[in-house]
Amino acid sequence: MLLVLANYLIGLREGLEAALVVSILVAYLVKSDRRHLLPSVTAGVSLAVVVSFAFGAILTFGPKGLTFTAQEAIGGSLSIVAVVFVTWMIFWMATSARTMSSTLRDSVDQAATSGRGAVVLVAALAVGREGLETALFIWAASRAAAGTAAGSTAAPLIAALLGILTAVVMGYLFYRGAIRIDLRMFFRVSGVLLVFVAAGVLAYAVHDLQEAGILPGLHNLAFDFSGTLAPTSVTATLLKGIFNIAPAMTVLEVIAYFAYLIPVLVLFLKETRLPSAPATKATAPQRDTVAV
């Protein structure tokens, strides 16, 4: 259940970023009286979605024909890549979200002078980046939480798709002005969640590389509660589902987990610290929107 919830939240957060990008692109084209370019945005977004799903399918089914050692080596390496991408993404959103709208508008202005193909490319790249990151991280997070090299099961995949669908609906409602939420707070809370998930993905990547023989210490356990803590127990499920901590972990896994978690979490919380409201003003707090 917690694995399903984690994948839903990942799909929601990543999908919402892509939905905001599309909302900004569409709103700017409408307000700048360039509605004739909207089909180009649709084509670019569709291309990004197809490529993202194809990438996810390759990740899920591609390595199954390889040897166990090759599967673990590829899985561990790609999981590390996923951690790097998601870490870059959460910090990028923390530092660049305020300028995202103006950056996209500038890109559209430049692309519009080059023709419809350039607009398709802008939309495909803007959404495709989010899509590829989402596919890679959901795949890696599902493997880590499930503790298997076989990839994610149907339930976590459906949960991620539902999260993306929710994000699409929210993006449309943002565009229509039907809802307003504090996006900075949303991305801060979801970013903290992703830091914990990424720490678990990194630890499991280390485990994969140990099983592949690339890293040492596979049998050098830091702790092993599997004899007293059943994998299906509430405690084990909470530790695995929320913090990605398994009942048995090697010393190297634990080192990797906390070496990533502590500094990244501290830096992220510092970077996304919300400013305190001035005591002399009684105005309502400003909320981020997708207005252009």
Salt bridges, closest charged atoms under 4 A:
GLU14 OE2 - ARG13 NE 3.58
GLU17 OE2 - ARG13 NE 3.34
ASP109 OD1 - ARG34 NH2 2.66
GLU130 OE2 - ARG129 NH2 3.12
ASP208 OD2 - ARG143 NH1 2.88
GLU211 OE2 - HIS207 NE2 3.17
GLU253 OE2 - HIS207 ND1 3.23
ASP288 OD2 - ARG184 NE 3.85
